[in-house]
Amino acid sequence: MKKYETKTTIMKVLSSKLRIANYQRPLDEKRVSSIVKEFNPDLVNYIKCSMRTDGEMYIFDGQHTRAILEQRNGNNPVILECRVYEFVGLDDAERYEVEAILFAKQNGFSKPVHFSSKLRAEYLAGDEKAIAFYNASNSSGLEMDFTKGASRGRIVCIVEAYKAWETLGDKLYGDMLNIIVRTWNKQPESLHREIIGGMASFLKKHSNTYDPERLVKSLSKVSPVQIVRDGNLLPLSGTAKYAEQIVKIYNKNIKINKKLV
């Protein structure tokens, strides 16, 4: 990112004039309605906006505040107090990147940015680490776009997947996804956090000693739902219980000297 100057101005702006960029998390309607019922004007802060070169203003912090104030005004536009940022020296594409980064890093009195929304904003802003995770997760014919909504071949456990990628690195993470796809043919249940986490723990410990073909063959005889159910019965915590169940399945009917420990 090239150097730029940040100018800020306090302005009163009609809410309907403000735009929402696609790095924003979806509006939480239930949260809006809940706050409206217990509204406290003393807790209302400035809406933070970015001024684009064409004069359009995009909210990067405060879309829920706007929705709350509009709902209190009969779902009509309302005059808002905004802190408007202008990133002088940048074109609109570059300003978009700065907005996305600021959105991803925001915290404080407002609802914390959900991890998947933070990653999506960083991805859209061109963050190398977020891009690498996105590319690795979309290998093996799977889909991951930082949003919710389970379906065949779609990774929705973003936090667990990111932990797995950070722990294993690109190659092992890709190997893990390939094994899952070959074993369960993209079943949604095979991409839940328990299976992703369990497989990551398994590979972290046994990556140099296990036989991938045996693992696929062994696991394909058991549903991911059963692995989770049986793993939950083990006296272990976290993903270790699912990794242990995977080891148990792998070791079934195998010579003692070839068993994983």
N, C-alpha and C positions, 0 to 999 in steps of 0.2 A: 504494500500500500504506500503510495507517495505521500509526501507531507501535505498537511492541510491545516486550516485555521478553523476553530469552532467558535461560532458566534451564537449567543442565546438571547432571546427576547421574550418577555412576558406579553402575551396577547390574549384577547377575548375573541373566540372563534365559534361560529355556529357549528354544532356537532355534526350536522349533515355534510359539512365541507371537508371533514376529516376522512382520510382513507385508511384502510387496513391492508398491510402487506402480507404476502403469503407465508412469511416466516412466523407469523403469530400463531399461537395455539388457538384451537376452536373456542368460541365463546361458551362459557359454562352458564347455561341458562338457570339451572337450579341455584347456583351460587349467587347469581344476580338477584333472583327473586328473594332468596333468604336475606341478603343484605338490605334490600329495599324494605323489608318488614321491620328491620331494626336499624334503620338509617340514622347515622350520626353525622351531621354536617361538619363537625370538628375534625373528622377523620378524612375528609376529602382533600387530596393533594392535587397539584398541577398535573394535567395530562401532558406527557412528553411526546413531542412530535418532531419529525425531521422535515425541513423544507427542501423540496426538490428544485431543480433549476427552472421548471416551468411554473413554480409558485404553488404546486400541490403540496399538501402536508399529510404525512403518514405517521400514524401513532405507532410508537415502539414501546410505550409503557402507559397503560391506562385505558385499554379498550373496554374493560369491565366497568371502570368508573363511568365512562361515557354511557354504557348501556344502562347502568343504575340510574343515572340522572335523567336519561331520556324516559325510562319507565316511570319515574316519579313525576314526569311531566306529561303523563298520558300517552307515552310512546311517541312523543313528538320531539323534533329537534330542540336543543336547548343551548344557550350560550355557555361556553366552557372557558375556564381560565387555563391557558396552555403555556408551557415553557417550550418555545420553538427553537430548535437547533438548526443551524445552517453550517454545513461543512464546506467552507469556502476553499476552492481549489480542486474540488472533486466533481466528476460528472455524475449523472444519476445512477449509473451502474455501481460506481464506487461508493456513493452515498448509501445505496441499498446495502452494500457489504457492511458499512459502519453501523447502520441501523440494526442489522441482524446480529452483529456482535454485541451491541449494547443491549439488545433484547435478551440475548442468551446469558449475559452476565448480570442482568438486573436482579436485585434482591431487596430485602428490607421489609417495609410494612405490607407490601402487596403479597399475594399468593406466590409462593416460589414457582419458578418456571419448571414445568415437568421435564424430567430428564430427556425424554424423547423429543420434546419441543425444542429444548436447548440444543440437542445434537442436530436436529433438522435445521435450525437457524444457523448453526456453525457450518453445516454442509452447504447451505445456500450461500453463505458468506465466503465460501472457498477454503475453509479450514482443511489443511492437509490430512490431519488425523481423522476427522469426521468423514472425509472423502474416502480414505483408505478403508475405514470400517464399512462404509456403504458398499464399496466395490466388493469387498470380501464377502459380505453378507448376501449379495446378489449373485454370487457364484452358484454353481451346481443347479441352476435353474430355479433357485428360490427367489422370493421377493421380500424386500424390506425397504420401506420408505418413511420410517419414523412415525407412522400413524397407526391407530388401532383398527381392529376389525379382522377377526380370525377367518381364514379361508385356506383352502388347500395350497400348500407351498408358500405360505406367508409367515414370516417371522414377526411376531408381535411382542415377544418378551425382550424388549429393547435393552433393558438394564442388564439382564442375565446374558444376553448375546454379547453386549459390549464388554462385560467382565470376561467372558470366554475369549473374545478376540484379544483383549489386552494380556490375558494370561498365556494364551497359546501362541500368539503371533499369527501372521497371515497364513503360513503353510499348514500348520496343525489345525487352525480354525477351519480352513478350507477342507482339509481331510475329514474333520469331524462332520461338517455339513454334507460332504459326499457320502459318508457312511450312513448318516441318517436318511438321506434321500434313497440310497440303494436298499436300505433295510425296510423302510416303511412307505416308500413311494409318495412322499410329501404329505402324509396324513397330518391334519392340523394338530392332533394330539402329540405327534412326534416332535413338534416345534414349540411345545410349552416349556416354561422355564425349568421345570424339574428335569426334563430330558436333556435340554441344552446344558444346564448346570452339571448334571450327572455325567454326561459324556465328556464335558470339559475337564472335570476332576479325574475321570478315568484316563484320559489321554495325557494329562499332565504327569500322572504317576507312571503310566505303562507305555508311553509312546515308543520306547525302544525295545519293548519285549513282547508286545501283543501281535497277533496275526490278523490283519484287517479282514481277510477273507473269512476266517473263522468267526470273527466278531459279527460280521454281517449275517452269516449263516445262522449263528446262534440266536442273535437278537430277532431275526425275522420270524422265529417261531413263537415269539412272545409279543403281545401288544404293548404299546407304550403306556397305556392305562394301567395294565397289570404291573409294569415296572414301578410306576408311581405308587400304586396301592401297596405293593409288597415292600417297597422301600420305606414307606411311612411307618411300617411296623418295626423297623430296625431301631435299636437304641443309639442312634447317631443323630447329629445335627446338620443342618444346612444341606448342601449338595452331596455330602459324603455318603448319605444313606442311599441315594440313587446310584452313585458310582459303585458302591458295595454290591448293590443288587445286580448291576451290569457285570461286575466281576463274577458273581455267583453264576449267572447265566452262561458266561463265557467258559467257566471252568467245568461245567456239567459234562460228564462223559469224556473227560480228557485225561491223559496220562498224568500221574502225579508230578513228574519232572517237568511238565510243560504248563502246569497250572500257574496262574498269576497269584501273587500274594500281596 
